[in-house]
Amino acid sequence: MSRNEGEQEPVIVRDRRRIDPETGERRTPAPNGDEAQVSESISGTLDEELGQADEQTEQSVDGAAPEAGESGGLQKQVDELTADLKRVTAEYANYRKRVERDRESVIAAAKASVAGDLLTVLDDLERAEAHGDLNGAFKSVADKLVGALNSAGLEAFGAEGDEFDPSVHEAVQHTTSSEVSGPTVTTVMRRGYRFGERVLRPAMVAVTDYEADESPAEAAESSEQE
């Protein structure tokens, strides 16, 4: 039987899906081996489902953006924590250096205090040696004491011929002479001591300053005035 020329052939859509989209059950193939045929209504349903699938795919792609933003936020937190850790590490290193410096300062101050208390003993030993009384076992003990103090950091200063320095010398006598070029220590009455950079006691000295000798005419004039 022939169809009218104006009549269109029905649209046949072959649904090859093995799972029914409505029931979710597995489909049984047709006896003749052909795929199940669905009407135009079913075809529309398929198009709608395909559209929903595309929309879900787009939403999934769009959902990746918050994950990237979240990753950036985590990286920022990691950077901040790393910076905090470096700062705390530097502060701890500075703290250790400060504690070590303070500890060394306390130890040096304690040694200097003990050495300062023994300066009078060293003065007695020096006077005994000058009078020839430092000998025998007494001298051996004195040498060990002086050696121990020197090893700890005690240093004596003040000798004849040194340039006068008011920061380490205490001048108790003053004379003039043409034999010196400037203020010079000519007599040491008491030796000075320092411990490291700390002056425990200045040296007590007599200082001679430069002064030119009088000429013969000036000497004669001075004699006449007398």
C-alpha positions, 0 to 999 in steps of 0.5 A: 500500500502506497503512502500519500505524497503529503504524508511523512514517514514516522520517525523511528529512534532506536534506543540502544541503551541496555538499561531502561532510563525510567525503571533502571532495569536491564532490558531484554533484547528483541527476539529478532536481534533488533534494538527496541524502537521508541516513539517520538515522545521517548525521543524527546525524553532522551533529548531532555535527559541528554540536556540534563546530563550536559548541564550536570557536566557543566556544573561539575566543571564549574564546581572545580573553580571553588576547589582551585580557590580553596587550594589557593587559600591552603597555600596562603595558610602554608606560606603564613605558617612557614613565615611564622616558623621562620620568625620564631626560629630567628627569635629563638636563635637570638634568644640563645645568643643573648642568654649565652652572652649574658652567661659569659658576662656574669662569669667574667664579672664573677672572676673579676670580683674575685680577682679584685679581692686578691689585689691587696694580696698581690701588692703584699707579694710584690713588696715581699719580693722587692725586700727579698722575703719572697723565697722558698715554698712561699715563692712557689705558692705565690707564683702559682697564685699569680699564674692562676690569676693571669690565666683567668684574665688578670693583667697588670699594667703600669711601668716606668716610661709609659705614656701617661694615660688618665684613664688608667693612671692616677697621678699623685706627683708631678714634675717637669723635665727637658728629658721627656717629650710629653707626660711620662710615667717616671715612678710607679708607686702601685701597679694597676690591674685590668681584667679583660677590658675592665680596669679593676684599679688604676696605677698610682704613678708620678708624672713628669712633663716636658719643660725646656731648660733655662738658658744661661742668661735666664739663670743669671737673671734669676740669681740676681733677682734672688 
